[in-house]
């Protein structure tokens, strides 16, 4: 199998997840552009979809946004936990492809994106969080309002400063500046 250094990981851009998400149309549009560029540059695209009782596998809620159409040779990973690496198929696929760098986009910033991003770093993958291609919704916790924009900005802030692990480095980059090297 052809060895690739970088892969694009698109996480949970499903109809149910995007329902109340901040700038959902903009995020999906930017992800469509990233996917097109990745395909053009022969970079593997891996689609991750969450399923649970609110988004049963194969249901309309579980389906990707209609604008997101995986190519026949794109990989598909199913998960039931926030961290995409919780499905052992993902690390096995990345190993087969020779991937050491992940470009990450999708939803929800505060859950599946953040846990996958950190998990990738801890496993030694260099990571690029696409700063304008991940989203979440406004929330409240313990009486504190948590606007989506603040959650996204905070996540981009610590990613921009470059989380450094023993064998990996994380960054945040806008979609139009992502390089699939």
N, C-alpha and C positions, 0 to 999 in steps of 0.2 A: 504494500500500500504506500502511496506517496506520503512523504514526511512533510509536515507543516510546522512552522514555528508558532504561528498565531491562529487563533480561532475567534469567531464572533459568537458570543453566548447571548441569546435573546430569551429573557426570563419572563414568563407569566403575563404576556400582553394579551390576555384573554378577555372576552366580553364582560364577564362578571367583575373582573378585577378593575377594568377600565371605567366602569360605570360612573364612579364619583371621583375619578382621578384628576389631579391638577394637570392642565394642559395636555390632556390625553391625545387630542388631534395632532398637536405639535410633536409630541413624543413619538407617536406612531409614524408620522411623516418622516421624521429624522431617522427612525429605525428602518423604514422602507429604503431610504437612501443608503444607509450603512449596509443593508443586506444586498442591495444592487451592486455597490462597490465591492463588497466581499466576493460575490459571485464573479464579477468581472475580473477580479485579481486572483481567482482560484483559491480563496481563503475559505476554509470550512465554516459553515454556519450551523450552529447547534440550537435547536428550539427546545426550551424547557417549558412544560406545562404542569401546573399544580392540579391535583384533583382531591376532592374531599366530598363530604355529604352535600355541601352547598354548590359544588361544581363537579358533579359526577362525570367520570371519564366518558367522553363521547357526547355529552350533552351540549346544548346550545350555550349555556353559561361557560362551559369548559373550552369552547372553541376559541381560536385566535380571532382577533379583530379581522374583519373581512378584507382589509387592505394588506394584510400580512399573509403571504402565500409561500410556504416553503417549497423549494425546488425538490424534485424527486430524489436527488442524492444528498439532500440536507439530512442531518441526524435529528432524531426526535427522542427526547428524554422525558419520562413521566416521573412526577415526584408527589409525595404526600406530606413532606416536611418542608420548612422554609428553605433550608440549605440545599441547593441543587446537588451538592456532593453527597447528600444522604442516599441517593440512588447510586449504587456501585457501578452502574453502567457508564456514568459520566467519567470518573477517573480512568476506567478501562478504555473508553473511547479516546480520551485525550492521550493516553499512553500509546495506543495504536497509531494515532495521527502524528505523534512526535510533538505535540503542542506543549510549549513552555510559557506562552503568553496568551492571556485572555482579554478580549475587549468585551465589556459587560454592559448591557442595556436592558431595560424592562421595568417591572413593577414587583412589588411594592418596595419603595426605597428603604423604609424603616424595618422591613422584615426580610423578604427573600433576596433582595439585592444586597443589603448589608451583610447578611449571614453568608451568602455565596461569595461575596467579595473577600471577606475576612478568611473564609475557609480556603479559598484559592491561595491567598497569600501564605497561610500557615502550611499549605502543601507545597510551597515553593514555586508557584506560578507568578510571574510578573503580571500585574493586572492594570488595565486601563478602564476606569469607570467613565462612561460617556456622560459627561456632566449635564447635558441638556437632553438626554434620552433615557432618563429614569424618572419615575413618578410615584406618587402616593396620594392619599386623600387627607383632608382635614380630619383631625381626631381630637379627642379629649381624654385625658387620663388623670385621675385623682384630682379633679377640679381644675386642671390646667389645660387651656386650649393649645393645641399643637397644629398650627397651620401647615399645610403641605409644603408651601414655599419655604418655610423655615426648616422643616425636616430635610428637604432636598438641599438647601443651601448648607446646612450643617454637615451633611454627608459629603458634599462636594468640598467643603473646607478641609476636613481632615484627610480626604483623599488627595486633595491638591498639595497638601504639605508633604505628601509622599510617605505613606506608611511603609516602614522598612522592617522586614523580617530577616532572619539569618540568610535565607537563600532567595529572597524575592523583594520586589519593590512595587508599590502601588501608586498610581497617579489618577488624576481626573482631567479629562480633555473634552472640549466640545466636539460634537459630531463632525463638523466641517474641518476639524484639525486632526482627526484620528488617522493614523497611518497603520496599515496592516503589514508591518515589517517583521 
